[in-house]
Amino acid sequence: MLFLGLVIGAVVYSTMGIQAYRVEVCVEFQGRSACRTAAASTEEQALRAAKENACALVASGVTDTIQCGSHTPPASVRWLARP
């Protein structure tokens, strides 16, 4: 029973882990724009996640999503939390 409690605690802690970086990224792609927020334990991961999420909204199809994510600089980046 104690083991099960520890496992559940570890899972909850890891999924709600400390995500010190929180950022809002806006992208413009093919005349469309979108902004998304993401949080992660590193600055790079937070930026990447927010940009990928924003690109997913404005791009249509895999090719456009890849092009948006790798070749389109963010229109704006606003840090909401940084250590």
C-alpha positions as a printed Julia matrix, in Angstrom:
83×3 Matrix{Float64}:
  0.0    0.0     0.0
  2.86   2.36    0.84
  4.52   1.53   -2.49
  1.33   2.38   -4.39
  1.13   5.72   -2.57
  4.73   6.5    -3.47
  4.15   5.63   -7.13
  1.04   7.81   -7.32
  2.9   10.63   -5.59
  5.81  10.36   -8.02
  3.47  10.45  -11.02
  1.61  13.48   -9.72
  4.86  15.27   -8.88
  6.39  14.6   -12.29
  3.33  15.73  -14.23
  2.94  18.83  -12.11
  6.68  19.33  -11.83
  8.28  22.7   -11.51
  7.85  24.48  -14.8
  9.79  27.63  -14.16
  9.48  29.06  -17.67
  6.12  30.2   -19.05
  5.92  32.07  -22.37
  3.38  33.33  -24.88
  4.5   33.12  -28.52
  2.65  34.61  -31.47
  3.32  33.54  -35.07
  2.18  34.84  -38.44
  2.1   32.36  -41.3
  0.48  32.71  -44.73
 -1.69  35.61  -43.63
 -2.92  33.93  -40.45
 -1.79  34.57  -36.91
 -2.11  32.79  -33.6
 -0.73  33.05  -30.09
 -0.2   30.21  -27.64
  1.18  29.83  -24.15
  3.4   27.02  -22.92
  5.32  26.16  -19.77
  8.39  23.98  -19.35
 11.37  23.42  -17.13
 13.76  25.1   -19.61
 13.51  28.28  -21.64
 14.16  26.47  -24.93
 11.46  23.85  -24.31
  8.88  26.48  -23.41
  9.63  28.54  -26.54
  9.52  25.49  -28.79
  6.25  24.19  -27.35
  4.49  27.55  -27.59
  5.67  28.09  -31.17
  4.67  24.57  -32.26
  1.22  25.0   -30.7
  0.72  28.35  -32.44
  1.91  26.93  -35.77
 -0.52  24.03  -35.45
 -3.38  26.54  -35.49
 -2.3   28.54  -38.55
 -0.74  25.84  -40.73
 -2.72  23.32  -42.75
 -1.07  19.97  -43.2
  2.23  18.48  -42.21
  4.35  20.4   -44.74
  2.97  23.78  -43.67
  3.36  22.9   -40.0
  7.01  21.97  -40.5
  7.64  25.1   -42.6
  5.99  27.32  -39.99
  7.83  25.71  -37.1
 11.29  25.72  -38.62
 11.34  28.72  -40.95
  9.02  31.3   -39.4
 10.36  33.46  -36.59
  7.89  34.34  -33.85
  6.01  37.6   -34.39
  6.22  38.21  -30.65
  7.49  36.51  -27.5
  6.2   37.51  -24.07
  7.64  35.84  -20.99
  5.04  35.26  -18.28
  7.35  33.54  -15.79
 11.11  33.2   -15.6
 13.29  32.23  -12.66
